[in-house]
Amino acid sequence: MVNLQSINERVILISILIIISVATLFCFLGIVIPGWGGYSLFRVGTTTSAALCIISLLLLIACDAVAAIILTGIIQQAQLPLIFILLLIITSIFILGAFASFFASASNHSYNLIVTAFTFTYLSSILATYWLFGARGTNGTMTAPSKQQQQQTTTTEPRILMS
């Protein structure tokens, strides 16, 4: 019998990987296309935006790699999904800083690509959070054992009779 939960988890992970890949593509295009007010991103006066965009691109590539590692199961570590979520959140902050540090205008199509990359990254962060705490069935809280579990543990433990 096929486990429905594992299918949903795999579909969500594939969706996250695709969305992060699209965000990485938009971020790359936003950096290389000279649409920052008709100039390249690396002109004088936009060095902060350029640095933040490059860091964002590197973080997006790292997010792609971690998502692929989780999806393929190459590395089995309990903390990897949490690291993945934190990496996505940090990446979103850097992308937000990149386009917030540059004044937008209607002719800046590269700015719009960076905004689109942020949107896709943020969407994948939300999906990854759902995956971590919803589809995987972990909510981070400890629950008390059920009555049946308590009875099983008491019946299998040896009893010491005191006289």
Contacts in CASP RR format, 6 or more apart in sequence:
PFRMAT RR
TARGET T0000
AUTHOR 0000-0000-0000
METHOD contacts of the structure
MODEL  1
MVNLQSINERVILISILIIISVATLFCFLGIVIPGWGGYSLFRVGTTTSA
ALCIISLLLLIACDAVAAIILTGIIQQAQLPLIFILLLIITSIFILGAFA
SFFASASNHSYNLIVTAFTFTYLSSILATYWLFGARGTNGTMTAPSKQQQ
QQTTTTEPRILMS
5 135 0 8 1.000
5 137 0 8 1.000
8 135 0 8 1.000
9 131 0 8 1.000
9 135 0 8 1.000
9 136 0 8 1.000
10 71 0 8 1.000
12 127 0 8 1.000
12 130 0 8 1.000
12 131 0 8 1.000
12 135 0 8 1.000
13 67 0 8 1.000
13 70 0 8 1.000
13 71 0 8 1.000
13 131 0 8 1.000
14 71 0 8 1.000
15 127 0 8 1.000
16 67 0 8 1.000
16 124 0 8 1.000
16 127 0 8 1.000
16 128 0 8 1.000
16 131 0 8 1.000
17 64 0 8 1.000
17 67 0 8 1.000
17 68 0 8 1.000
17 71 0 8 1.000
19 120 0 8 1.000
19 121 0 8 1.000
19 123 0 8 1.000
19 124 0 8 1.000
19 127 0 8 1.000
20 60 0 8 1.000
20 63 0 8 1.000
20 64 0 8 1.000
20 67 0 8 1.000
20 88 0 8 1.000
20 120 0 8 1.000
20 121 0 8 1.000
20 124 0 8 1.000
21 64 0 8 1.000
22 120 0 8 1.000
23 60 0 8 1.000
23 116 0 8 1.000
23 117 0 8 1.000
23 118 0 8 1.000
23 119 0 8 1.000
23 120 0 8 1.000
23 121 0 8 1.000
23 124 0 8 1.000
24 57 0 8 1.000
24 60 0 8 1.000
24 61 0 8 1.000
24 63 0 8 1.000
24 64 0 8 1.000
24 117 0 8 1.000
26 113 0 8 1.000
26 114 0 8 1.000
26 116 0 8 1.000
26 117 0 8 1.000
26 120 0 8 1.000
27 53 0 8 1.000
27 56 0 8 1.000
27 57 0 8 1.000
27 60 0 8 1.000
27 95 0 8 1.000
27 113 0 8 1.000
27 114 0 8 1.000
27 117 0 8 1.000
28 57 0 8 1.000
29 110 0 8 1.000
29 113 0 8 1.000
30 41 0 8 1.000
30 53 0 8 1.000
30 110 0 8 1.000
30 111 0 8 1.000
30 113 0 8 1.000
30 114 0 8 1.000
30 117 0 8 1.000
31 41 0 8 1.000
31 50 0 8 1.000
31 53 0 8 1.000
31 54 0 8 1.000
31 57 0 8 1.000
31 110 0 8 1.000
33 109 0 8 1.000
33 110 0 8 1.000
33 113 0 8 1.000
34 40 0 8 1.000
34 41 0 8 1.000
34 110 0 8 1.000
35 41 0 8 1.000
35 107 0 8 1.000
35 108 0 8 1.000
35 109 0 8 1.000
35 110 0 8 1.000
35 111 0 8 1.000
36 43 0 8 1.000
36 46 0 8 1.000
36 49 0 8 1.000
36 102 0 8 1.000
36 108 0 8 1.000
36 110 0 8 1.000
36 111 0 8 1.000
37 105 0 8 1.000
37 107 0 8 1.000
37 108 0 8 1.000
38 107 0 8 1.000
38 108 0 8 1.000
39 46 0 8 1.000
41 49 0 8 1.000
41 50 0 8 1.000
41 53 0 8 1.000
41 110 0 8 1.000
42 50 0 8 1.000
46 102 0 8 1.000
48 101 0 8 1.000
49 98 0 8 1.000
49 99 0 8 1.000
49 101 0 8 1.000
49 102 0 8 1.000
52 94 0 8 1.000
52 95 0 8 1.000
52 97 0 8 1.000
52 98 0 8 1.000
52 101 0 8 1.000
53 98 0 8 1.000
53 114 0 8 1.000
55 94 0 8 1.000
55 98 0 8 1.000
56 91 0 8 1.000
56 94 0 8 1.000
56 95 0 8 1.000
56 98 0 8 1.000
56 114 0 8 1.000
56 117 0 8 1.000
59 87 0 8 1.000
59 90 0 8 1.000
59 91 0 8 1.000
59 94 0 8 1.000
60 91 0 8 1.000
60 117 0 8 1.000
60 121 0 8 1.000
62 87 0 8 1.000
62 91 0 8 1.000
63 84 0 8 1.000
63 87 0 8 1.000
63 88 0 8 1.000
63 91 0 8 1.000
63 121 0 8 1.000
63 124 0 8 1.000
66 80 0 8 1.000
66 83 0 8 1.000
66 84 0 8 1.000
66 87 0 8 1.000
67 84 0 8 1.000
69 75 0 8 1.000
69 80 0 8 1.000
70 80 0 8 1.000
70 81 0 8 1.000
70 84 0 8 1.000
81 128 0 8 1.000
81 131 0 8 1.000
81 132 0 8 1.000
81 136 0 8 1.000
82 132 0 8 1.000
84 128 0 8 1.000
84 132 0 8 1.000
85 125 0 8 1.000
85 128 0 8 1.000
85 129 0 8 1.000
85 132 0 8 1.000
88 121 0 8 1.000
88 124 0 8 1.000
88 125 0 8 1.000
88 128 0 8 1.000
89 125 0 8 1.000
91 121 0 8 1.000
92 118 0 8 1.000
92 121 0 8 1.000
92 122 0 8 1.000
92 125 0 8 1.000
95 114 0 8 1.000
95 117 0 8 1.000
95 118 0 8 1.000
95 121 0 8 1.000
96 118 0 8 1.000
98 114 0 8 1.000
99 111 0 8 1.000
99 114 0 8 1.000
99 115 0 8 1.000
99 118 0 8 1.000
102 108 0 8 1.000
102 111 0 8 1.000
104 111 0 8 1.000
105 111 0 8 1.000
132 138 0 8 1.000
133 139 0 8 1.000
133 140 0 8 1.000
145 153 0 8 1.000
END
